[in-house]
């Protein structure tokens, strides 16, 4: 009996220990990260003056990676008002609460928006994605936009530490508060009414100046701080270096390079980023700095950029120049020798609209007779937008899991409509290796579009299941062309739908099972939700056994009582 009691105690202890560990592995989001829905979002917006919301999808790999960091940041920020306002982290499952994603123009995952003082229009989160970085960025982001500098030593340290400083040599004004708040992420904003501080910065009383650690070290603004539009343009112009070197992973430089869609980019692609041609390029780039954003990509520092811009085929013939028109999405390449005269002519011809666009394109396949036609950048116009017939096009990425799942469905569609290829074509294009018009707005994969073939904009397949039956029915409805009646698809059918509640619960369960959680005290280790679920089920089984054993071992005397009572009870008298 004693051994049974000991066994029961140890079984219960083991259950409690493992159960506590499992609880520690579960997300902290239930307590520290607000879970927002279409029903409670507006209330949260009014309740929390500085609300940072992550819009995520359970299947998104980047979202899974961010989740534990987001949770740790929420824990670290809980109750912290050192920034002058409490910072609240929240999350929205945009696959369930789609109206919120549409309301705030969420086009990719994760998307992080910062909402301040109940304002409907958010600003973008542009900070790091690790817990410490998130906390540091948000504390800086939530504090006053412009810092008051009170000593010369403080000014000296700022000049040494900051890449760029915007300085108001005077007391902070309402206009300065507004512009600094609107552009707080562009640079460090400061103000000071102290003459010793002005002297350390090299500024004059009442002036507005930019102080930088690149190019011309100090530039004075010719207007007043109240001239908001002119000051904004001044900041954007002076925060970007002339011919800035672009290195792999340098997110700050990449942001500066592409932040203004109204400005064309002037790029040089080089083997090593040095040489007389680079000096020629810098001279012309400086002369056109107000109208163009310039950068230099080196094959040694950022080889992937050559693939992105379609310059890989010219890698043996460097340097090369490229202009990217941010408005139209068109690119223009300069061939031939790189000299001051040829660069100047290249830029002048672009301004005059005299250049022919350059398309990043794979080679067209020698044999394109398969049911699904392969489109490349150079054949997009002739085979799709102006094909003279209907074209159902899939823009895909080779690494996209959803695109891979769509392959058998697309093959079925190609075969089913092959008999009507003079009226409808099923096609696909690798949108990572080929340029397609920017106006199509392809930002995610797969993007499914139906073209009439007359140059008009396509219609997107944005709702409905991505199975053969649904897509074939949609094509027939739009084009009037039916697939072969006797064709039998081999791709899987769409799963049968259930109730909204069941779908939501199912998504939550799938999201949990597919999520990886960080092990406490072991940041390099992770454990899957599926494993946690298996452990919990096993523990429940052990717990049931342990409780039975504990009940039996609790009072041996009580267990033996029925038997003793049976032995000692008087026997009934036998009847004659």
C-alpha positions as CSV (number, residue, x, y, z in Angstrom):
1,X,0.0,0.0,0.0
2,X,2.9,2.4,0.9
3,X,4.5,1.8,-2.5
4,X,1.2,2.7,-4.2
5,X,0.9,6.0,-2.3
6,X,4.5,6.9,-3.2
7,X,3.8,6.0,-6.9
8,X,0.7,8.2,-6.9
9,X,2.5,11.2,-5.4
10,X,5.4,11.0,-7.9
11,X,2.9,10.6,-10.8
12,X,1.1,13.7,-9.7
13,X,4.3,15.6,-9.2
14,X,5.5,14.7,-12.7
15,X,2.2,15.7,-14.2
16,X,2.3,19.1,-12.5
17,X,5.9,19.8,-13.5
18,X,5.4,18.9,-17.2
19,X,2.0,20.8,-17.2
20,X,3.7,23.9,-15.8
21,X,6.4,23.6,-18.5
22,X,3.7,23.3,-21.2
23,X,2.0,26.4,-19.9
24,X,5.3,28.3,-20.0
25,X,5.6,27.3,-23.7
26,X,2.2,28.6,-24.6
27,X,2.0,32.2,-26.1
28,X,1.8,35.1,-23.7
29,X,-0.5,36.8,-26.1
30,X,-3.7,36.0,-24.2
31,X,-2.5,38.3,-21.4
32,X,0.0,40.8,-22.8
33,X,-0.8,41.1,-26.5
34,X,-4.3,42.3,-27.1
35,X,-6.2,40.0,-29.5
36,X,-8.3,42.4,-31.6
37,X,-11.3,41.6,-33.8
38,X,-13.8,43.5,-35.9
39,X,-16.0,43.8,-32.8
40,X,-13.5,45.3,-30.3
41,X,-11.0,47.1,-32.6
42,X,-12.6,50.6,-32.4
43,X,-12.9,50.4,-28.6
44,X,-9.3,49.5,-28.3
45,X,-8.3,52.3,-30.6
46,X,-10.0,54.8,-28.2
47,X,-8.8,53.2,-25.0
48,X,-5.1,52.9,-25.8
49,X,-3.4,56.2,-26.8
50,X,-0.4,54.4,-28.4
51,X,-1.6,51.2,-30.0
52,X,0.7,49.0,-32.2
53,X,-1.1,46.4,-34.2
54,X,0.3,43.4,-36.0
55,X,-1.9,42.1,-38.8
56,X,-0.9,38.5,-39.4
57,X,-1.8,35.2,-41.1
58,X,-1.4,31.9,-39.2
59,X,0.3,30.3,-42.2
60,X,2.9,33.1,-42.7
61,X,6.4,32.1,-41.9
62,X,7.6,35.6,-41.1
63,X,4.6,36.0,-38.7
64,X,5.5,32.8,-36.9
65,X,9.1,34.1,-36.5
66,X,7.9,37.4,-35.2
67,X,5.3,36.0,-32.7
68,X,7.6,35.1,-29.8
69,X,9.5,38.4,-30.2
70,X,6.2,40.4,-30.3
71,X,5.1,38.6,-27.1
72,X,8.4,39.3,-25.3
73,X,8.2,42.9,-26.3
74,X,4.6,43.1,-25.0
75,X,5.8,41.7,-21.6
76,X,8.7,44.2,-21.5
77,X,6.4,47.2,-22.3
78,X,3.7,46.3,-19.8
79,X,3.3,49.1,-17.3
80,X,6.2,51.1,-18.8
81,X,5.3,54.8,-19.3
82,X,8.9,56.1,-19.6
83,X,8.1,57.3,-23.1
84,X,5.4,59.5,-21.7
85,X,2.6,57.3,-22.8
86,X,1.7,53.6,-22.2
87,X,2.6,51.4,-25.3
88,X,0.2,48.6,-26.1
89,X,0.9,45.8,-28.5
90,X,-2.0,44.0,-30.2
91,X,-2.6,41.5,-33.0
92,X,-5.2,40.8,-35.6
93,X,-5.7,37.6,-37.5
94,X,-6.3,39.1,-40.9
95,X,-7.5,35.8,-42.4
96,X,-10.4,35.8,-40.0
97,X,-11.1,39.5,-39.6
98,X,-10.8,40.4,-43.3
99,X,-12.7,43.7,-43.0
100,X,-10.0,45.1,-40.8
101,X,-7.3,44.1,-43.3
102,X,-9.2,45.8,-46.1
103,X,-9.9,48.9,-43.9
104,X,-6.2,49.4,-43.3
105,X,-4.9,48.4,-46.7
106,X,-3.1,45.2,-45.5
107,X,-1.5,43.6,-48.5
108,X,1.2,41.4,-47.0
109,X,2.1,39.7,-43.7
110,X,3.0,40.7,-41.2
111,X,1.9,44.3,-41.5
112,X,2.4,46.5,-38.4
113,X,0.6,49.8,-37.9
114,X,1.0,52.4,-35.2
115,X,-2.2,54.1,-34.1
116,X,-1.8,57.3,-31.9
117,X,-4.5,59.1,-29.9
118,X,-7.4,57.2,-31.5
119,X,-6.5,58.4,-35.0
120,X,-8.0,56.3,-37.8
121,X,-5.0,56.8,-40.1
122,X,-2.0,54.8,-38.8
123,X,1.7,55.2,-39.5
124,X,4.0,52.4,-40.5
125,X,6.2,50.5,-38.0
126,X,9.7,50.7,-39.4
127,X,11.7,49.2,-36.6
128,X,13.5,45.9,-36.0
129,X,11.7,42.6,-35.6
130,X,13.5,41.3,-32.4
131,X,12.1,42.0,-28.9
132,X,14.8,44.4,-27.8
133,X,14.7,46.3,-31.1
134,X,10.9,46.5,-31.0
135,X,11.0,47.9,-27.4
136,X,13.7,50.4,-28.1
137,X,12.1,51.6,-31.4
138,X,8.7,52.0,-29.8
139,X,10.0,53.9,-26.8
140,X,11.7,56.3,-29.1
141,X,8.7,56.4,-31.4
142,X,6.3,57.2,-28.6
143,X,8.3,59.9,-26.9
144,X,8.5,63.6,-28.0
145,X,9.4,63.9,-31.7
146,X,11.9,66.7,-31.1
147,X,14.4,66.6,-28.2
148,X,15.4,69.7,-26.3
149,X,19.2,70.0,-26.1
150,X,20.3,72.0,-23.1
151,X,24.1,71.6,-23.0
152,X,27.0,71.8,-25.5
153,X,28.3,68.4,-24.4
154,X,24.9,66.9,-25.3
155,X,25.1,68.6,-28.7
156,X,28.6,67.3,-29.3
157,X,27.5,63.7,-28.5
158,X,24.5,64.0,-30.8
159,X,26.8,65.0,-33.7
160,X,29.0,62.1,-33.0
161,X,26.2,59.5,-32.7
162,X,23.5,60.5,-35.2
163,X,23.6,60.1,-39.0
164,X,21.5,63.2,-39.5
165,X,20.0,65.9,-37.2
166,X,17.4,68.5,-38.0
167,X,18.0,71.5,-35.7
168,X,15.8,74.4,-34.7
169,X,18.0,77.1,-33.1
170,X,15.3,78.5,-30.9
171,X,12.3,77.5,-28.7
172,X,10.0,74.7,-30.0
173,X,7.1,76.0,-31.9
174,X,3.8,74.4,-32.8
175,X,4.9,74.2,-36.5
176,X,8.1,72.4,-35.4
177,X,6.1,70.0,-33.3
178,X,3.9,69.0,-36.2
179,X,6.6,68.6,-38.8
180,X,8.9,66.7,-36.4
181,X,6.0,64.4,-35.4
182,X,5.2,63.7,-39.1
183,X,8.8,63.0,-40.1
184,X,10.2,61.6,-36.8
185,X,11.5,58.5,-38.5
186,X,13.4,60.5,-41.2
187,X,16.2,61.7,-38.8
188,X,16.9,63.0,-35.3
189,X,14.9,66.2,-34.5
190,X,16.2,68.6,-31.9
191,X,15.6,72.2,-30.7
192,X,17.4,74.4,-28.3
193,X,17.2,78.0,-27.0
194,X,20.8,77.8,-25.6
195,X,23.4,79.9,-27.3
196,X,26.2,77.5,-26.2
197,X,24.3,74.7,-28.0
198,X,24.0,76.8,-31.1
199,X,27.7,77.4,-31.1
200,X,28.5,73.7,-30.8
201,X,26.2,72.9,-33.7
202,X,27.5,75.8,-35.7
203,X,24.0,77.3,-36.1
204,X,22.7,80.9,-36.0
205,X,19.8,82.0,-33.8
206,X,16.4,81.2,-35.3
207,X,17.8,79.1,-38.1
208,X,16.8,75.6,-39.3
209,X,19.6,73.4,-40.3
210,X,20.5,69.8,-41.2
211,X,23.7,68.4,-39.7
212,X,25.0,65.2,-41.3
213,X,27.9,62.7,-41.2
214,X,27.9,62.4,-45.0
215,X,28.3,64.7,-48.0
216,X,28.1,68.4,-47.0
217,X,28.1,68.3,-43.2
218,X,25.8,71.2,-42.6
219,X,23.1,72.7,-44.8
220,X,20.8,75.6,-43.8
221,X,17.1,75.7,-44.7
222,X,16.3,78.9,-46.5
223,X,12.7,79.1,-45.3
224,X,11.0,79.1,-41.9
225,X,10.0,76.1,-39.8
226,X,6.3,76.9,-40.4
227,X,6.7,76.3,-44.2
228,X,5.8,72.6,-43.8
229,X,5.9,71.4,-47.4
230,X,9.2,73.1,-48.3
231,X,10.8,71.8,-45.1
232,X,9.6,68.3,-45.8
233,X,11.1,68.4,-49.3
234,X,14.3,69.8,-47.7
235,X,14.5,66.9,-45.3
236,X,13.9,64.2,-47.9
237,X,16.5,65.7,-50.2
238,X,19.2,66.1,-47.6
239,X,18.7,62.7,-45.9
240,X,19.8,60.8,-49.0
241,X,23.5,60.8,-49.9
242,X,24.7,61.3,-53.5
243,X,25.4,58.0,-55.1
244,X,24.8,56.1,-51.9
245,X,26.5,52.6,-51.8
246,X,23.8,49.9,-51.3
247,X,24.9,46.8,-49.4
248,X,23.0,43.6,-48.7
249,X,20.9,43.9,-45.5
250,X,21.2,47.7,-45.2
251,X,17.5,48.3,-44.6
252,X,18.0,52.0,-43.8
253,X,19.7,52.7,-47.1
254,X,17.2,50.7,-49.1
255,X,14.3,52.6,-47.4
256,X,15.9,56.0,-48.3
257,X,16.5,54.7,-51.9
258,X,12.9,53.7,-52.5
259,X,10.8,55.9,-50.2
260,X,9.7,58.5,-52.8
261,X,7.7,57.1,-55.7
262,X,7.7,60.5,-57.4
263,X,11.5,60.4,-57.9
264,X,13.2,58.3,-60.5
265,X,16.2,56.2,-59.4
266,X,19.6,56.5,-61.1
267,X,21.7,53.3,-60.4
268,X,25.2,52.2,-61.3
269,X,26.0,48.5,-61.2
270,X,29.7,47.8,-60.8
271,X,32.1,44.9,-60.1
272,X,33.7,46.4,-57.0
273,X,32.2,49.9,-56.5
274,X,35.4,51.8,-57.4
275,X,37.1,53.3,-60.4
276,X,37.0,56.3,-62.6
277,X,33.6,55.4,-64.0
278,X,32.2,55.7,-60.4
279,X,33.7,59.2,-60.1
280,X,32.0,60.1,-63.4
281,X,28.7,58.8,-62.1
282,X,28.9,60.7,-58.8
283,X,29.5,63.9,-60.6
284,X,26.4,63.6,-62.7
285,X,24.4,62.2,-59.8
286,X,25.3,65.3,-57.7
287,X,24.2,67.6,-60.5
288,X,20.8,65.8,-60.7
289,X,20.4,65.2,-56.9
290,X,17.2,67.3,-56.7
291,X,15.4,65.3,-59.4
292,X,16.9,61.8,-59.0
293,X,17.8,59.4,-56.2
294,X,21.1,57.8,-56.9
295,X,22.8,54.6,-55.7
296,X,25.6,52.2,-56.5
297,X,25.2,48.4,-56.4
298,X,28.4,46.3,-56.3
299,X,28.6,42.7,-57.3
300,X,30.8,42.0,-54.3
301,X,28.5,43.7,-51.7
302,X,25.0,42.9,-53.1
303,X,25.0,40.3,-55.9
304,X,21.3,39.6,-55.4
305,X,20.5,43.1,-56.6
306,X,21.7,42.2,-60.1
307,X,19.1,39.5,-60.4
308,X,16.3,41.8,-59.0
309,X,17.0,44.5,-61.6
310,X,17.7,42.1,-64.5
311,X,21.3,43.0,-64.7
312,X,22.8,39.5,-64.3
313,X,23.2,39.0,-68.0
314,X,25.5,42.1,-68.2
315,X,27.7,41.1,-65.2
316,X,30.6,40.4,-67.5
317,X,30.3,43.9,-69.1
318,X,30.3,46.3,-66.1
319,X,29.8,49.0,-65.1
320,X,26.2,49.6,-66.3
321,X,23.7,52.3,-65.6
322,X,20.0,51.9,-65.1
323,X,17.2,54.4,-64.5
324,X,14.0,53.2,-62.8
325,X,10.9,55.3,-63.1
326,X,9.1,54.8,-59.8
327,X,5.8,56.2,-61.1
328,X,5.5,53.9,-64.2
329,X,7.6,51.0,-63.0
330,X,9.6,51.2,-66.2
331,X,13.4,50.7,-66.4
332,X,15.9,52.1,-68.9
333,X,19.4,50.7,-69.3
334,X,22.4,52.5,-70.7
335,X,24.7,50.4,-72.9
336,X,28.1,51.4,-74.2
337,X,31.0,53.2,-72.6
338,X,30.6,55.0,-69.2
339,X,31.9,58.5,-69.6
340,X,30.7,61.9,-68.2
341,X,29.2,62.7,-71.7
342,X,27.4,59.4,-72.1
343,X,25.9,59.6,-68.5
344,X,24.8,63.1,-69.0
345,X,23.1,62.2,-72.4
346,X,21.5,59.1,-70.8
347,X,19.9,61.3,-68.0
348,X,18.9,64.0,-70.5
349,X,17.2,61.5,-72.8
350,X,15.2,60.1,-69.9
351,X,14.0,63.5,-68.9
352,X,13.0,64.1,-72.6
353,X,11.2,60.7,-72.8
354,X,13.5,59.5,-75.6
355,X,14.6,56.2,-74.0
356,X,13.2,52.7,-74.8
357,X,12.2,50.7,-71.7
358,X,14.3,47.8,-70.6
359,X,12.5,44.7,-69.4
360,X,13.9,42.1,-67.0
361,X,13.0,38.9,-68.8
362,X,13.9,35.2,-68.9
363,X,14.4,33.7,-72.3
364,X,11.2,32.7,-74.0
365,X,10.9,28.8,-74.1
366,X,11.9,27.3,-77.4
367,X,8.8,25.0,-77.1
368,X,5.7,26.6,-75.6
369,X,3.2,23.9,-76.8
370,X,2.2,22.6,-73.4
371,X,-1.4,23.3,-72.2
372,X,-0.2,26.0,-69.8
373,X,1.7,28.6,-71.7
374,X,4.9,30.1,-70.2
375,X,5.0,33.9,-70.3
376,X,8.2,36.0,-69.9
377,X,8.8,39.7,-69.7
378,X,9.5,40.1,-73.4
379,X,6.3,38.2,-74.4
380,X,3.9,39.6,-71.9
381,X,2.4,42.2,-74.2
382,X,2.1,39.9,-77.3
383,X,0.8,36.8,-75.5
384,X,-1.2,38.4,-72.7
385,X,-2.3,42.0,-72.6
386,X,-2.7,42.3,-76.4
387,X,-3.1,38.6,-77.3
388,X,-6.5,39.2,-79.1
389,X,-8.2,36.6,-76.9
390,X,-8.9,35.8,-73.2
391,X,-5.9,34.9,-71.1
392,X,-6.1,33.5,-67.5
393,X,-2.6,34.3,-66.1
394,X,-1.1,33.2,-62.8
395,X,1.7,35.5,-61.5
396,X,3.7,33.2,-59.2
397,X,6.9,33.0,-57.2
398,X,9.0,29.8,-57.3
399,X,9.3,29.8,-53.5
400,X,5.6,30.4,-52.8
401,X,3.9,27.4,-51.1
402,X,0.4,28.4,-52.3
403,X,1.7,28.6,-55.9
404,X,3.1,25.1,-55.6
405,X,-0.2,23.8,-54.4
406,X,-1.9,25.5,-57.4
407,X,0.3,23.7,-60.0
408,X,-2.0,20.6,-60.5
409,X,-5.1,22.9,-60.7
410,X,-3.5,25.1,-63.3
411,X,-2.4,22.0,-65.3
412,X,-6.0,20.8,-65.2
413,X,-7.3,24.1,-66.4
414,X,-4.8,24.1,-69.3
415,X,-5.8,20.7,-70.4
416,X,-9.5,21.4,-70.0
417,X,-9.4,24.6,-72.1
418,X,-6.8,23.3,-74.6
419,X,-9.6,22.6,-77.2
420,X,-10.6,26.3,-77.1
421,X,-7.1,27.7,-77.2
422,X,-8.1,30.1,-79.9
423,X,-10.5,31.7,-77.5
424,X,-9.0,31.2,-74.0
425,X,-5.3,30.6,-73.0
426,X,-4.2,29.4,-69.6
427,X,-0.8,30.9,-68.8
428,X,1.7,31.5,-66.0
429,X,4.6,33.9,-65.4
430,X,7.4,33.9,-62.8
431,X,6.9,37.4,-61.4
432,X,10.2,37.3,-59.6
433,X,12.3,36.7,-62.8
434,X,10.3,38.8,-65.2
435,X,9.0,42.4,-65.3
436,X,5.3,42.9,-65.5
437,X,3.5,46.3,-65.6
438,X,3.5,48.1,-62.2
439,X,-0.1,49.1,-62.8
440,X,-1.2,45.5,-62.3
441,X,-0.3,45.9,-58.6
442,X,1.1,42.4,-58.1
443,X,2.3,42.4,-54.5
444,X,1.5,38.9,-53.4
445,X,1.5,35.4,-54.8
446,X,-0.2,33.8,-56.5
447,X,-2.1,36.6,-58.3
448,X,-4.7,35.3,-60.7
449,X,-5.8,37.7,-63.5
450,X,-8.1,37.3,-66.5
451,X,-7.1,39.5,-69.5
452,X,-9.4,40.2,-72.5
453,X,-6.4,40.5,-74.7
454,X,-7.3,44.0,-76.0
455,X,-5.0,46.0,-73.8
456,X,-7.6,46.7,-71.1
457,X,-6.9,46.1,-67.4
458,X,-7.5,42.5,-66.2
459,X,-10.0,41.3,-63.7
460,X,-8.7,39.6,-60.6
461,X,-9.9,36.3,-59.2
462,X,-9.9,37.5,-55.6
463,X,-12.6,35.4,-53.9
464,X,-13.7,31.8,-54.1
465,X,-11.8,28.6,-53.8
466,X,-8.7,27.9,-55.9
467,X,-9.8,24.5,-57.1
468,X,-10.5,23.3,-60.7
469,X,-14.3,23.5,-60.5
470,X,-14.4,27.0,-59.0
471,X,-11.8,28.5,-61.4
472,X,-13.2,26.7,-64.5
473,X,-16.7,28.0,-63.6
474,X,-15.4,31.5,-63.2
475,X,-13.6,31.5,-66.5
476,X,-16.7,30.2,-68.3
477,X,-18.9,32.8,-66.6
478,X,-16.6,35.6,-67.7
479,X,-15.7,34.4,-71.2
480,X,-18.6,32.3,-72.3
481,X,-16.2,29.5,-73.1
482,X,-16.7,26.1,-71.4
483,X,-14.0,23.5,-70.6
484,X,-14.1,20.2,-72.4
485,X,-17.2,18.4,-71.1
486,X,-15.5,15.0,-70.9
487,X,-12.4,16.2,-69.1
488,X,-11.8,14.7,-65.6
489,X,-9.5,16.8,-63.4
490,X,-6.9,15.1,-61.2
491,X,-6.3,17.9,-58.8
492,X,-7.9,17.9,-55.3
493,X,-11.4,19.4,-54.8
494,X,-12.0,22.3,-52.5
495,X,-12.8,21.1,-48.9
496,X,-16.5,21.2,-48.0
497,X,-17.4,24.3,-46.1
498,X,-18.8,24.3,-42.6
499,X,-20.3,26.8,-40.3
500,X,-18.5,30.1,-39.7
501,X,-17.8,29.2,-36.1
502,X,-16.4,25.8,-37.1
503,X,-14.1,27.4,-39.7
504,X,-12.9,30.0,-37.2
505,X,-12.2,27.3,-34.6
506,X,-10.5,25.2,-37.2
507,X,-8.2,28.0,-38.3
508,X,-7.3,28.7,-34.7
509,X,-6.5,25.0,-34.0
510,X,-4.4,24.8,-37.3
511,X,-2.7,28.1,-36.4
512,X,-1.7,26.7,-33.0
513,X,-0.5,23.4,-34.3
514,X,1.6,25.0,-37.0
515,X,3.2,27.6,-34.7
516,X,6.6,27.2,-33.1
517,X,7.1,28.5,-29.6
518,X,10.4,29.6,-28.0
519,X,11.5,27.5,-25.0
520,X,12.0,29.6,-21.9
521,X,15.7,30.3,-21.1
522,X,16.7,28.6,-24.4
523,X,16.1,31.3,-27.1
524,X,17.7,29.2,-29.8
525,X,15.3,26.3,-29.2
526,X,11.7,26.1,-30.4
527,X,8.9,23.6,-29.9
528,X,5.9,23.1,-32.2
529,X,2.2,23.5,-31.2
530,X,1.6,20.0,-32.4
531,X,4.2,18.6,-30.0
532,X,2.7,20.6,-27.1
533,X,-0.8,19.2,-28.0
534,X,0.6,15.7,-28.0
535,X,2.2,16.2,-24.6
536,X,-1.0,17.7,-23.1
537,X,-3.0,14.7,-24.4
538,X,-0.5,12.3,-22.9
539,X,-0.5,14.2,-19.6
540,X,-4.2,14.1,-19.4
541,X,-4.0,10.3,-19.9
542,X,-1.3,10.0,-17.1
543,X,-3.3,12.3,-14.9
544,X,-6.4,10.1,-15.2
545,X,-4.3,7.1,-14.2
546,X,-2.6,9.0,-11.4
547,X,-6.0,10.2,-10.0
548,X,-7.3,6.6,-9.9
549,X,-4.1,5.3,-8.2
550,X,-4.3,8.2,-5.8
551,X,-7.9,7.5,-4.9
552,X,-7.2,3.8,-4.3
553,X,-4.0,4.6,-2.2
554,X,-5.6,7.4,-0.3
555,X,-7.1,5.3,2.5
556,X,-6.2,1.6,2.5
557,X,-8.4,1.0,5.5
558,X,-11.4,2.4,3.7
559,X,-10.6,0.2,0.7
560,X,-10.4,-2.9,3.0
561,X,-13.5,-2.0,5.0
562,X,-16.1,-3.6,2.7
563,X,-14.2,-6.8,2.8
564,X,-13.8,-6.8,6.6
565,X,-17.4,-6.0,7.0
566,X,-18.4,-8.9,4.9
567,X,-16.2,-11.2,7.0
568,X,-17.5,-10.0,10.4
569,X,-21.2,-9.5,9.6
570,X,-23.5,-12.1,11.3
571,X,-24.7,-14.7,9.0
572,X,-28.4,-14.9,8.4
573,X,-30.1,-17.8,10.1
574,X,-31.0,-20.6,7.8
575,X,-34.7,-21.1,7.3
576,X,-36.0,-24.4,7.8
